[in-house]
Amino acid sequence: MKQFMPELADPKDRVMEMQKEAAKVEQTSYQKVLSPDELAARREDLADDCIKLNTLEDELKEIKDGYTAKMKPLKEANKIRLTEIKTKQSTQDGTLYHIPDHNSSMMETYDSEGMLVSSRRLRPEEKQGNVFAMSKAV
């Protein structure tokens, strides 16, 4: 690379000489070509920073996963509650008893407490009745 007045060893003298010779002096940003040593140092810094960044991203992922795990049961419970509020019904686990009422041609479904859960019309095959059920009625 070309240097202005290389014979001047003192950088201050060189700057003073350049100020005398310059047509214009401005303070600005510019690009400077890096030496091989500077380039190697930048690459080393980049590699170190990439490793640190990767470590921090891994820590962030673990923290996010922890919060996601804490939030999941609440989200599921809220989803169930929203559905219950929207449908005005709740899902229960238990035994249901389907009892045909041949007089009204309805199949009535009761829970284990004897409360009517639902009813529907008897299907054609259910209308015929069970031989054993008929003998009980007689």
C-alpha positions in Angstrom: 0.0 0.0 0.0 1.1 3.5 -0.8 1.9 5.7 2.2 2.1 9.6 2.3 5.7 10.7 3.0 7.0 7.3 4.3 10.2 9.1 5.4 8.4 10.7 8.3 8.5 8.2 11.1 6.4 10.2 13.6 2.7 10.0 12.9 2.1 13.5 14.3 4.5 15.0 11.8 2.8 13.1 9.0 -0.6 14.4 10.0 0.7 17.9 10.2 2.2 17.6 6.7 -1.0 16.1 5.3 -3.1 19.0 6.8 -0.8 21.5 5.0 -1.0 19.7 1.7 -4.7 18.8 1.7 -7.2 20.7 -0.4 -10.0 19.7 2.0 -10.1 17.9 5.4 -13.3 16.0 6.4 -14.3 13.8 9.2 -16.3 10.8 7.9 -16.6 7.0 7.8 -14.6 5.0 5.2 -13.5 1.5 4.4 -9.9 0.3 5.2 -8.4 -2.8 3.9 -7.5 -5.3 6.7 -4.1 -6.8 7.0 -3.8 -10.6 7.1 -3.2 -10.5 10.9 -6.2 -8.2 11.4 -8.4 -10.4 9.3 -7.3 -13.5 11.3 -8.1 -11.7 14.5 -11.6 -10.8 13.2 -12.3 -14.4 12.2 -11.2 -15.6 15.6 -13.5 -13.0 17.3 -16.3 -14.0 15.0 -15.9 -17.7 15.9 -15.9 -16.9 19.6 -19.0 -14.7 19.3 -20.8 -17.4 17.3 -20.1 -20.0 20.0 -21.3 -17.6 22.8 -24.4 -16.7 20.8 -25.2 -20.4 20.2 -24.8 -21.1 24.0 -27.1 -18.2 24.8 -29.7 -19.4 22.2 -29.6 -22.9 23.8 -30.2 -21.4 27.2 -33.1 -19.3 25.8 -34.7 -22.4 24.3 -34.4 -24.2 27.6 -36.1 -21.3 29.4 -38.8 -21.1 26.8 -39.4 -24.8 26.9 -39.7 -24.5 30.7 -42.3 -21.8 30.5 -44.2 -23.6 27.7 -44.3 -26.7 29.9 -45.7 -24.6 32.8 -48.3 -23.0 30.6 -49.5 -26.1 28.8 -51.8 -27.4 31.7 -53.3 -24.0 32.1 -54.0 -23.7 28.4 -55.6 -27.2 28.3 -57.8 -26.4 31.3 -58.9 -23.1 29.8 -59.7 -24.8 26.5 -61.9 -27.3 28.3 -63.6 -24.5 30.3 -64.2 -22.4 27.2 -65.8 -25.4 25.5 -68.0 -26.1 28.5 -69.1 -22.5 28.6 -69.7 -22.4 24.9 -71.7 -25.7 24.7 -73.1 -25.4 28.3 -72.2 -29.0 28.8 -69.3 -30.8 30.6 -67.7 -34.1 29.6 -68.0 -36.8 32.3 -66.6 -40.3 32.6 -69.0 -42.9 34.0 -71.5 -45.6 33.3 -74.6 -44.8 31.2 -77.8 -46.9 31.2 -79.8 -46.9 28.0 -83.4 -47.8 28.9 -86.0 -48.2 26.2 -89.4 -46.7 26.9 -91.7 -48.6 24.5 -94.8 -46.6 25.5 -93.3 -43.4 24.2 -91.0 -45.1 21.6 -87.9 -43.4 23.2 -84.5 -44.6 24.3 -83.7 -42.8 27.5 -80.1 -42.6 28.8 -79.4 -42.3 32.5 -76.2 -41.7 34.5 -75.2 -43.7 37.6 -77.2 -41.3 39.8 -80.4 -42.0 37.8 -80.4 -38.6 36.1 -81.7 -38.4 32.5 -78.7 -37.5 30.3 -80.4 -37.8 26.9 -83.2 -39.3 25.0 -83.8 -40.3 21.4 -86.4 -42.2 19.3 -86.1 -45.9 19.3 -84.5 -47.4 16.2 -86.5 -50.0 14.2 -84.6 -52.9 15.6 -85.1 -51.6 19.2 -88.9 -51.2 18.7 -89.3 -54.9 18.3 -88.3 -55.4 21.9 -86.5 -58.1 23.6 -88.3 -61.4 24.2 -87.1 -61.4 27.8 -88.2 -57.8 28.3 -91.7 -58.7 26.9 -92.0 -61.6 29.4 -91.2 -59.2 32.3 -94.0 -56.8 31.1 -96.6 -59.5 31.0 
